């Protein structure tokens, strides 16, 4: 995952088969001072993508840091709405 200044730019699919890798890369980005994830490069998603966002949000809270998500793919937003967790994307 590319990190520039305080923004991380994940690229690729967020599905169960690679969720563990994305979780680790995101947490590393947070530890490096990342305050925003730009999701424009995210491709296919499944429900594990929501788990990633919630885990990163919890990690940011633990680090006492703000965290924002931008350019959220419509498919991810729809899943969040379906599962009743859309507020985690705010």
C-alpha positions as CSV (number, residue, x, y, z in Angstrom):
1,X,0.0,0.0,0.0
2,X,1.4,3.3,-1.0
3,X,1.5,6.0,1.7
4,X,2.1,9.7,0.9
5,X,2.2,12.2,3.7
6,X,-0.8,11.2,5.9
7,X,-2.8,9.4,3.2
8,X,-2.7,5.7,2.3
9,X,-3.7,4.5,-1.2
10,X,-4.7,0.8,-1.2
11,X,-5.1,-0.7,-4.7
12,X,-6.7,-4.0,-5.6
13,X,-9.5,-6.2,-4.5
14,X,-10.6,-6.4,-0.8
15,X,-11.9,-9.9,-0.5
16,X,-11.6,-12.6,2.2
17,X,-8.7,-14.3,0.5
18,X,-6.5,-11.2,1.0
19,X,-8.0,-9.5,4.0
20,X,-5.2,-10.5,6.4
21,X,-2.6,-8.8,4.1
22,X,-4.7,-5.7,3.8
23,X,-5.3,-5.6,7.6
24,X,-1.5,-5.7,8.3
25,X,-0.7,-3.1,5.6
26,X,-3.4,-0.7,6.9
27,X,-2.2,-1.0,10.4
28,X,1.3,-0.4,9.4
29,X,0.2,2.8,7.5
30,X,-1.6,3.9,10.7
31,X,1.5,3.4,12.8
32,X,3.4,5.6,10.2
33,X,0.9,8.4,10.9
34,X,-1.7,7.8,8.2
35,X,-4.9,9.8,8.9
36,X,-6.8,9.0,5.7
37,X,-7.4,6.1,3.4
38,X,-8.1,7.0,-0.2
39,X,-10.1,4.1,-1.6
40,X,-10.2,5.1,-5.2
41,X,-8.0,2.2,-6.2
42,X,-10.0,-0.5,-4.5
43,X,-11.6,-2.9,-6.9
44,X,-13.9,-5.8,-5.9
45,X,-15.1,-6.0,-2.3
46,X,-16.9,-8.4,-0.1
47,X,-18.1,-8.1,3.5
48,X,-14.5,-8.7,4.8
49,X,-13.8,-5.2,3.5
50,X,-16.1,-3.8,6.1
51,X,-14.2,-5.6,8.8
52,X,-11.0,-4.0,7.5
53,X,-12.4,-0.5,7.8
54,X,-13.8,-1.2,11.3
55,X,-10.4,-2.7,12.4
56,X,-8.5,0.3,11.1
57,X,-11.0,2.7,12.8
58,X,-10.5,0.8,16.1
59,X,-6.7,0.9,15.6
60,X,-6.8,4.7,15.0
61,X,-8.9,5.2,18.2
62,X,-6.3,3.2,20.1
63,X,-3.5,5.4,18.7
64,X,-5.7,8.4,19.5
65,X,-5.6,9.6,15.9
66,X,-8.3,10.8,13.6
67,X,-9.1,8.6,10.6
68,X,-11.0,9.4,7.4
69,X,-12.0,7.4,4.3
70,X,-12.4,9.1,1.0
71,X,-13.4,8.0,-2.5
72,X,-15.4,5.1,-1.1
73,X,-16.5,2.7,-3.9
74,X,-20.2,2.5,-4.4
75,X,-20.1,-1.3,-3.9
76,X,-18.5,-0.8,-0.4
77,X,-20.9,1.9,0.5
78,X,-23.9,-0.3,-0.5
79,X,-22.5,-3.2,1.7
80,X,-22.1,-0.9,4.6
81,X,-25.7,0.3,4.2
82,X,-27.0,-3.3,3.9
83,X,-25.2,-4.4,7.1
84,X,-26.2,-1.2,9.0
85,X,-22.7,0.0,9.5
86,X,-22.6,3.0,7.1
87,X,-21.6,5.3,10.0
88,X,-18.2,3.6,10.1
89,X,-17.4,5.1,6.7
90,X,-18.0,8.7,7.9
